[in-house]
Amino acid sequence: MKQFNHRIFIAAVVVGGLFVGAVKGQDARSRWISKMKTRDESRKVKNPNEVVLDDYEIASYHNS
């Protein structure tokens, strides 16, 4: 479900970026998209005590 929500968010950012680019120009579009992406990344880090797993650990967890 988190992955689906993330994909919907990215799609909304891209569509919103198209509208911003059409109205305000490409420079404003690139600034808006980078601002939205950093906003999404800041939401992901909610618990500072959470251990972040690397790719090998995630793969071994899902394969066992």
C-alpha positions in Angstrom: 0.0 0.0 0.0 2.9 2.4 0.8 4.4 1.7 -2.6 1.0 2.4 -4.3 0.7 5.7 -2.4 4.2 6.7 -3.4 3.5 6.0 -7.1 0.3 8.1 -6.9 2.2 10.9 -5.3 5.0 10.8 -7.9 2.3 10.8 -10.7 0.6 13.8 -9.1 3.9 15.6 -8.9 4.6 15.0 -12.5 1.2 16.1 -13.6 1.4 19.1 -11.4 4.8 19.9 -12.8 3.4 19.9 -16.3 0.8 22.5 -15.3 3.3 24.6 -13.5 5.7 24.3 -16.5 3.0 25.4 -18.9 2.0 28.4 -16.8 5.2 29.7 -15.2 8.0 28.1 -17.3 10.5 25.3 -17.0 12.6 27.0 -14.3 9.6 27.3 -12.0 8.6 23.7 -12.9 12.0 22.2 -11.9 12.0 24.2 -8.6 8.5 23.0 -7.8 9.2 19.4 -8.5 12.4 19.4 -6.4 10.4 21.0 -3.5 7.7 18.3 -3.7 10.2 15.5 -3.8 12.1 16.7 -0.8 8.7 17.1 1.0 7.9 13.5 0.3 11.4 12.4 1.5 11.0 14.2 4.8 7.7 12.4 5.4 9.4 9.0 5.0 11.7 9.6 8.0 9.2 9.6 10.9 11.0 7.5 13.5 14.6 8.4 14.2 15.2 5.2 16.1 14.2 3.1 13.1 16.9 1.0 11.6 17.3 1.4 7.8 18.0 -1.9 6.0 20.2 -2.1 2.9 19.3 -4.0 -0.2 20.9 -7.3 0.9 19.1 -7.4 4.2 15.7 -6.6 2.5 16.3 -9.3 -0.1 17.3 -11.9 2.5 14.2 -11.1 4.5 11.8 -11.4 1.6 13.4 -14.6 0.3 13.3 -16.5 3.6 
